Amino acid sequence: MARACAPRYVHEMHCLARSNRRSSLPLPIVTSIVLSCLSAPAIAFAGPPVLWDLAAPDPEDHHERPAGWDSFAVPELPPVAIASEYPLAAGFVPANAANFLANGMESFDYVVVHTMQGSYGGTISWFQNPNSQVSTHYVMRSGDGEVTQMVLDKDRGYHVGATNRYALGIEHEGFVADPGKWYTWAMYNSSARLTRWLTIKHDIPVDRDHIVGHVELPNQSHTDPGPGWNWTLYMALIHELVAPGEIRGVAVDRTKACTLTAGVDTVIKRSAMATALNAPEDLCQVAAGTQLQYWHARRDIDGHHRLIMPPGEGPCAGVNGLDADGYIIAAEFSALCPDEAIAAAGATLQLDGGAQTVAAADGSFVFVTGQGAHTVDASAAGLYEPASEGLDLAVYPGARLVIALDPVPAPDPSDTDSDSSDAAGETASSDPSGPGDTSGPDPSDSSDPSNPSGPSGSSSEGGLTSAGGESGVSGQPTEGSPEDPYFPQPALPEGYGQDDLAGCACRHDPAAPGGLLSLALGLLGLAVIRRRHAVRPDR
């Protein structure tokens, strides 16, 4: 009776719970319950193997349910009060204790990818059936990538036979023969996150020698996940993930966005899956020759690049967010720019007003912090306008961040010349002749047509900018440009500078009468100054 009624979990103590109610039940019923416990097959309530059985071979590498199981199966037992070890799991639903070995893991050498050959709910139910003698540590739903943990990492699941003691298993909903339907983008991403978590937690190398399919281990009778499982995409997604507590970012120069050109009619996609596997609303059609700008690229994801782009711009503006974040087929666009060509190198990044770091030559930076809301500020005195980005850091994974910086506008040459004119005026007012002297022409008098620093002189040239406003950041004409109706237009003769002789200092024309008059007035003013010095030698 002890073996037949041995409890596995509190909620499985069926026989013992009933026997404890003897005080409230008639004797015949109690007798019936006891006899039923004694006659129950031992396997129905089998506990884990005893210590001297540890070296015995594990059950066959077999995880298929009997025919028709998925059509009626529902979880037999409610979840126990155990929290999932994986932070993104929907919960912990325990496999039956007959289907795993507590504390049976000897080392963590592999993460094994399985295909259920059935449904998510049916697999959860099958792992709870004591007759199945099979389990993996995690099961995953196809449509949205939901994860349920069923065996603790320290416990040995029964899923790959003799390798069970070294391998953590993940069951994926679906069928090997129909990968296009079951192996979804949501599943690939969710599975990549789970696998990366396990490699970090258990120090498992992130490579194809240690992240394997069921079929790839020795002495296996199953072929899952089959040739339809995209290992290139899967491993790329695993490598893209950021470790917990990390913010990996890149600071870019907004004005240096790289321009790509589509070589053929193509699409920008929501995922790196084959185009036919993306929903129509997750595709943006792009014609051959279309130009596309981006700030940052995540390269070589199964033949794709993931682009972070200026939002609200480009050919996909308003198309389901694909103007800001999307995948392109690498072979169908011109080559990417080097990261260094777009980077805001040398910018200072500050996390939450505290820790600081400097962007590398490729614009990259890293912060290590805790989960929650954070703000990253970016600045570079004299080079870039301050910028700020906020983000919520989950418990896992870490986050990637792109901060686009605007360069500090170049100084307006007209402002510089104005300052120079002011300085010249101050110098003139401090002349020894005194501010009240009117005996000679004021060299700063802009009304004097002979004064070269007036509106028709060289200082007005300094206020000229290109029609496109090249000295501005936004592309709008800067103040004092030719588009400004209140700005005096240049007084140089039409065609000035087109003739080689007229446009340089090589030509010497006879002096104009106005020039002689200016010279005479200047000499007269000099004579007056000398006379004053002669009268007041104390100066």
C-alpha positions in Angstrom: 0.0 0.0 0.0 2.8 2.3 0.8 4.2 2.1 -2.8 0.8 2.2 -4.5 -0.3 5.3 -2.5 3.0 7.1 -2.3 2.4 10.8 -2.9 4.3 12.6 -5.6 2.8 16.1 -5.0 0.4 17.4 -2.4 -2.4 17.4 -4.9 -1.7 13.8 -6.0 -2.2 12.2 -2.5 -5.4 10.6 -3.7 -5.4 7.4 -1.6 -3.9 8.9 1.5 -6.4 11.8 1.5 -9.3 9.4 1.2 -8.0 7.1 3.9 -7.7 10.1 6.3 -11.4 10.6 6.0 -12.3 7.4 7.8 -14.0 9.2 10.6 -16.6 10.6 8.3 -17.1 7.6 6.0 -18.9 4.3 6.6 -16.7 1.3 7.2 -17.6 -0.5 3.9 -16.6 2.5 1.9 -13.3 2.8 3.8 -12.6 -0.9 3.2 -13.3 -0.4 -0.5 -10.9 2.5 -0.8 -8.1 0.6 1.0 -8.6 -2.4 -1.3 -8.5 -0.2 -4.4 -5.2 1.3 -3.3 -3.7 -2.2 -2.7 -4.8 -3.4 -6.0 -3.8 -0.3 -8.1 -1.0 -0.9 -10.6 2.3 0.4 -9.1 3.1 2.4 -12.3 0.1 4.6 -11.7 1.8 6.2 -8.7 5.4 5.4 -9.4 8.0 7.6 -7.8 11.4 8.3 -9.1 13.9 5.5 -9.4 15.7 4.5 -6.2 19.4 5.3 -5.9 20.7 2.0 -7.2 18.8 2.5 -10.5 20.6 5.7 -11.4 23.0 3.9 -13.8 20.1 2.2 -15.7 19.4 3.4 -19.2 16.8 6.1 -19.5 13.6 5.3 -21.3 13.6 5.5 -25.1 14.0 8.9 -26.8 10.3 8.9 -27.5 8.0 11.9 -27.2 5.0 11.1 -29.4 1.5 10.7 -28.0 -0.7 7.7 -28.8 -3.0 8.2 -31.8 -5.9 10.5 -30.9 -4.4 11.8 -27.7 -4.3 15.4 -28.7 -8.0 15.4 -29.7 -9.2 14.9 -26.1 -6.2 15.5 -23.8 -6.3 18.3 -21.2 -3.9 18.8 -18.3 -4.8 16.2 -15.7 -3.5 18.0 -12.7 -3.6 21.7 -11.7 -0.2 23.6 -11.6 1.7 23.3 -8.3 3.0 26.4 -6.5 6.4 26.4 -8.2 7.6 29.4 -10.0 9.2 28.9 -13.4 12.9 29.3 -13.5 12.7 31.0 -16.8 11.4 34.6 -16.3 9.5 34.7 -19.6 7.6 31.5 -19.1 3.8 31.6 -18.7 4.1 29.3 -15.7 5.3 26.0 -14.3 3.1 22.9 -14.9 4.8 19.9 -13.5 5.4 16.7 -15.5 4.4 13.6 -13.7 7.1 12.4 -11.3 7.3 9.1 -13.2 8.5 11.0 -16.2 11.7 12.6 -14.9 14.4 12.0 -12.4 14.8 14.5 -9.6 18.3 16.0 -9.3 19.4 13.7 -12.1 21.4 16.2 -14.3 25.1 15.4 -14.2 26.2 18.4 -16.4 24.7 20.9 -18.8 26.2 20.2 -22.2 23.4 20.6 -24.7 20.2 22.5 -25.4 18.1 20.1 -27.6 15.5 21.3 -30.1 12.5 19.0 -30.4 9.3 19.0 -32.5 6.2 17.7 -30.6 4.5 16.0 -33.5 1.4 17.3 -31.8 -0.2 20.2 -30.1 1.0 22.4 -27.2 -1.9 21.5 -24.9 -1.7 17.8 -25.8 2.0 17.7 -25.0 1.5 19.3 -21.6 -1.1 16.7 -20.9 1.0 13.8 -22.1 3.9 14.8 -19.9 1.5 14.7 -17.0 0.5 11.2 -17.8 2.5 8.7 -15.7 2.3 6.1 -18.5 4.1 8.3 -21.0 7.6 8.1 -19.4 8.6 11.2 -21.3 9.2 14.9 -20.6 11.3 17.8 -21.6 12.1 20.8 -19.5 10.2 23.3 -21.6 7.3 23.3 -24.1 6.5 26.1 -26.6 3.4 27.2 -28.5 3.7 27.9 -32.2 1.4 30.9 -32.7 2.8 33.3 -30.1 5.9 31.5 -28.7 4.3 31.0 -25.2 6.6 28.9 -23.0 5.6 26.5 -20.1 8.2 24.9 -17.9 7.5 21.3 -16.9 10.7 20.0 -15.4 13.2 22.0 -13.3 16.6 22.4 -14.9 18.3 20.3 -12.2 16.0 17.4 -12.9 16.6 14.9 -15.7 13.9 14.9 -18.3 13.3 11.8 -20.5 13.7 13.0 -24.1 17.0 11.9 -25.6 17.7 8.5 -24.0 21.3 8.0 -22.8 22.1 11.7 -23.3 19.3 12.9 -20.9 21.7 13.4 -18.0 23.6 16.1 -20.0 20.8 17.8 -22.0 18.1 20.3 -21.5 15.1 19.9 -23.8 12.7 22.3 -25.5 9.6 20.9 -27.3 8.1 23.0 -30.1 4.5 22.7 -31.2 4.0 21.3 -34.7 4.9 18.6 -37.1 8.2 18.0 -38.9 6.4 17.6 -42.2 4.8 21.1 -42.2 7.5 23.5 -41.0 6.1 26.5 -43.0 2.9 26.4 -40.9 4.4 25.6 -37.4 7.8 27.1 -37.3 6.7 30.7 -37.0 8.7 33.9 -36.5 7.2 34.2 -33.0 8.4 30.7 -32.2 11.9 31.2 -33.5 12.3 34.4 -31.5 10.9 32.9 -28.3 13.0 29.8 -28.6 16.1 31.8 -29.3 15.5 33.8 -26.1 14.9 30.7 -24.1 18.0 29.0 -25.5 20.2 32.0 -24.9 18.9 32.2 -21.3 19.9 28.6 -20.7 23.3 29.0 -22.2 24.0 32.0 -19.9 22.6 30.3 -16.8 24.5 27.0 -17.3 27.6 28.3 -19.2 26.8 26.4 -22.3 28.8 27.4 -25.5 26.6 29.3 -28.0 27.4 27.1 -31.1 26.0 24.3 -33.1 28.0 21.7 -31.2 26.0 22.4 -28.1 22.7 23.7 -29.5 21.4 20.8 -31.4 18.4 19.0 -32.8 17.1 15.7 -31.4 18.2 13.9 -34.5 21.8 15.1 -34.1 22.5 13.2 -30.8 23.8 9.6 -30.8 21.5 6.6 -30.9 18.3 8.6 -31.6 15.3 7.1 -33.4 13.6 10.5 -34.2 14.3 13.0 -37.0 13.0 16.2 -35.4 13.2 19.1 -35.8 13.7 18.1 -39.5 15.2 19.8 -42.5 12.5 22.5 -42.3 14.0 24.0 -39.1 16.1 27.1 -40.1 19.3 26.7 -38.1 21.0 29.7 -39.7 18.2 32.0 -38.7 17.9 30.4 -35.3 21.5 30.8 -34.4 21.6 34.4 -35.7 18.7 35.3 -33.5 20.4 33.7 -30.5 23.6 35.7 -31.1 21.6 38.9 -31.5 20.2 38.7 -27.9 21.7 41.0 -25.2 22.5 39.6 -21.8 20.3 40.5 -18.8 21.0 43.9 -17.3 22.8 45.2 -20.4 21.9 48.2 -22.6 23.9 47.9 -25.8 23.5 51.0 -27.9 25.0 53.0 -30.8 25.2 56.8 -31.2 24.8 57.9 -34.8 25.0 61.2 -36.6 21.6 62.0 -38.0 23.0 63.9 -41.0 25.1 60.9 -42.1 22.4 58.4 -42.6 23.5 55.8 -45.1 21.6 55.6 -48.4 20.9 52.2 -50.0 19.4 51.6 -53.5 17.1 48.8 -54.3 18.5 46.8 -57.3 15.2 45.0 -58.1 11.6 45.3 -57.1 11.6 44.0 -53.5 10.1 44.4 -50.1 10.9 45.6 -46.6 9.7 43.0 -44.1 8.7 42.6 -40.5 10.7 39.5 -40.2 13.7 37.7 -41.6 11.5 34.8 -42.7 10.9 34.0 -46.3 8.7 36.7 -47.9 5.9 34.2 -48.5 5.8 33.5 -44.7 5.2 37.2 -43.8 1.6 38.4 -43.6 0.7 41.0 -46.3 0.4 43.8 -43.7 4.0 43.1 -42.7 5.4 43.8 -46.1 6.2 47.1 -47.8 6.7 47.0 -51.6 9.8 48.8 -52.9 10.4 49.5 -56.6 13.8 49.0 -58.2 15.9 52.2 -57.9 14.2 53.3 -54.7 16.6 54.9 -52.3 16.4 54.1 -48.6 18.2 55.7 -45.7 19.1 54.0 -42.4 20.9 54.9 -39.2 22.0 51.5 -38.0 22.1 48.0 -39.4 22.1 44.6 -37.7 23.9 42.5 -40.3 23.7 39.1 -41.8 20.6 37.6 -40.3 20.0 34.6 -42.6 20.6 36.7 -45.7 18.9 39.8 -44.3 19.9 43.0 -42.7 17.7 44.6 -40.0 17.6 48.4 -40.5 16.8 51.1 -37.9 15.7 54.1 -40.0 14.6 57.7 -39.6 10.9 57.3 -38.7 8.3 58.9 -40.9 10.6 59.0 -43.9 11.4 56.9 -46.9 9.2 54.7 -49.1 7.5 52.9 -46.2 6.3 55.9 -44.2 3.0 54.9 -42.6 3.3 51.2 -43.4 2.9 49.3 -40.1 6.1 50.8 -38.6 8.3 49.6 -41.4 9.6 53.1 -42.0 11.5 52.8 -38.6 12.4 49.1 -38.2 12.5 46.4 -40.9 14.4 43.6 -42.6 15.7 43.8 -46.2 17.1 41.0 -48.3 20.8 41.9 -48.5 21.4 40.7 -52.0 18.6 43.0 -53.4 20.1 46.3 -52.1 23.4 48.1 -52.5 26.1 47.5 -49.9 25.8 48.7 -46.3 28.0 51.6 -45.2 30.7 51.0 -42.6 29.4 51.7 -39.1 32.2 54.3 -38.6 30.8 56.3 -41.5 27.5 56.9 -39.6 28.7 57.0 -36.0 28.7 60.0 -33.7 32.1 58.9 -32.4 33.3 60.5 -29.2 29.8 61.4 -28.0 29.4 61.1 -24.2 26.6 58.8 -23.0 25.2 59.1 -19.5 22.8 56.6 -17.8 20.2 58.1 -15.5 22.3 61.2 -14.8 25.1 59.0 -13.3 27.5 56.6 -15.0 29.1 57.8 -18.2 30.9 56.3 -21.2 32.2 57.5 -24.5 31.0 56.1 -27.9 33.6 54.1 -29.7 34.7 54.7 -33.3 31.7 52.8 -34.6 29.3 54.6 -32.2 28.8 51.7 -29.9 28.4 51.8 -26.1 27.4 49.5 -23.2 25.8 50.1 -19.8 25.2 47.4 -17.2 22.2 48.1 -14.9 19.1 46.7 -13.3 15.6 46.2 -14.8 13.2 49.1 -14.9 12.9 52.5 -16.6 16.1 54.2 -17.7 17.2 57.3 -19.6 20.3 57.6 -21.7 21.5 61.1 -22.5 24.0 61.8 -25.3 26.1 65.0 -25.8 29.3 66.2 -27.4 30.2 69.9 -26.6 30.6 71.9 -29.8 29.8 68.9 -32.0 26.3 67.6 -31.3 23.1 68.9 -29.8 22.1 67.1 -26.6 19.8 64.1 -27.1 17.9 61.8 -24.8 16.2 58.4 -25.1 14.2 56.4 -22.6 13.6 52.7 -22.3 12.2 50.0 -20.0 14.8 47.3 -19.3 13.1 43.9 -18.8 14.5 41.3 -16.4 15.5 39.5 -19.6 16.8 40.0 -22.2 18.8 43.2 -22.3 18.0 46.0 -24.7 19.5 47.6 -27.9 19.2 51.3 -28.3 20.0 53.7 -31.2 20.4 57.4 -30.4 20.5 59.8 -33.4 22.3 63.1 -32.7 22.0 66.4 -34.6 25.3 68.2 -35.2 25.7 71.7 -33.8 24.8 74.2 -36.5 27.8 75.9 -38.2 28.2 79.6 -37.2 26.4 82.1 -39.5 29.2 84.0 -41.3 27.0 87.1 -41.3 27.0 87.1 -37.4 30.8 86.9 -37.4 31.1 89.9 -39.8 28.6 91.9 -37.7 30.8 91.3 -34.6 33.8 92.4 -36.6 32.0 95.6 -37.6 31.1 96.3 -34.0 34.7 95.8 -33.0 35.8 98.1 -35.7 33.4 100.8 -34.4 34.7 100.5 -30.9 38.2 101.0 -32.2 37.2 104.1 -34.1 35.5 105.6 -31.1 38.6 105.3 -29.0 40.7 107.1 -31.6 42.9 109.9 -30.0 41.0 112.4 -32.0 38.1 112.0 -29.6 34.5 111.1 -30.2 33.5 114.6 -31.0 36.0 115.2 -33.7 34.3 115.8 -37.1 37.3 117.2 -38.9 37.7 114.1 -41.1 35.5 111.4 -42.4 34.5 108.6 -40.0 36.0 105.4 -41.4 33.2 103.4 -39.9 30.5 105.5 -41.6 28.4 103.1 -43.7 26.8 106.0 -45.4 30.0 107.0 -47.1 29.9 105.5 -50.6 33.7 105.3 -50.6 33.8 103.1 -47.4 34.6 99.5 -48.4 33.0 98.1 -45.2 29.5 99.4 -46.1 26.6 97.3 -47.4 28.0 97.4 -50.9 31.5 96.3 -49.7 33.0 92.9 -48.8 31.1 92.3 -45.5 27.8 91.8 -47.4 29.4 88.9 -49.3 30.0 87.2 -45.9 26.3 86.9 -45.4 25.6 84.9 -48.5 24.6 81.2 -48.1 23.6 78.6 -50.6 20.0 78.5 -51.7 19.6 75.1 -50.0 20.6 76.5 -46.6 23.7 74.3 -46.3 24.8 76.0 -43.2 21.5 74.9 -41.5 20.6 71.5 -40.2 17.0 71.3 -41.2 17.6 72.2 -44.8 15.6 75.5 -44.5 17.3 78.7 -45.6 19.2 80.4 -42.7 18.5 84.0 -41.6 20.1 86.4 -44.0 20.0 84.1 -47.0 19.0 85.4 -50.5 15.4 84.0 -49.9 15.0 86.6 -47.1 13.3 89.7 -48.8 14.6 91.9 -46.0 18.2 91.0 -46.6 20.1 93.5 -48.9 21.1 91.8 -52.1 24.8 91.8 -53.1 25.8 94.9 -55.0 28.6 93.3 -57.0 28.2 93.8 -60.8 26.4 91.1 -62.7 28.9 88.5 -64.0 31.6 89.6 -61.6 34.4 87.0 -61.4 33.4 85.3 -64.6 36.2 87.1 -66.6 39.6 85.9 -65.5 41.1 89.4 -65.6 38.1 91.2 -64.1 37.7 88.7 -61.3 41.2 88.8 -59.8 43.9 91.2 -58.6 45.7 91.0 -61.9 43.8 93.9 -63.5 44.6 97.5 -62.6 42.1 100.0 -63.9 42.7 103.8 -63.7 41.7 105.2 -60.4 38.2 106.7 -60.3 37.7 110.4 -59.3 36.0 109.2 -56.1 39.2 107.5 -55.1 41.3 110.7 -55.4 38.8 112.6 -53.4 38.9 110.0 -50.6 42.7 110.2 -50.6 42.6 114.0 -50.3 40.2 114.0 -47.4 42.3 111.4 -45.7 45.4 113.6 -46.0 43.6 116.6 -44.7 42.4 114.6 -41.6 46.0 113.6 -40.9 47.2 117.1 -41.1 44.5 118.2 -38.5 45.6 115.4 -36.2 49.2 116.5 -36.4 48.3 120.1 -35.7 46.5 119.0 -32.5 49.4 117.0 -31.3 51.6 120.0 -31.8 49.3 122.2 -29.7 48.9 119.6 -26.9 52.2 117.8 -26.5 51.2 116.6 -23.0 49.2 113.9 -24.8 
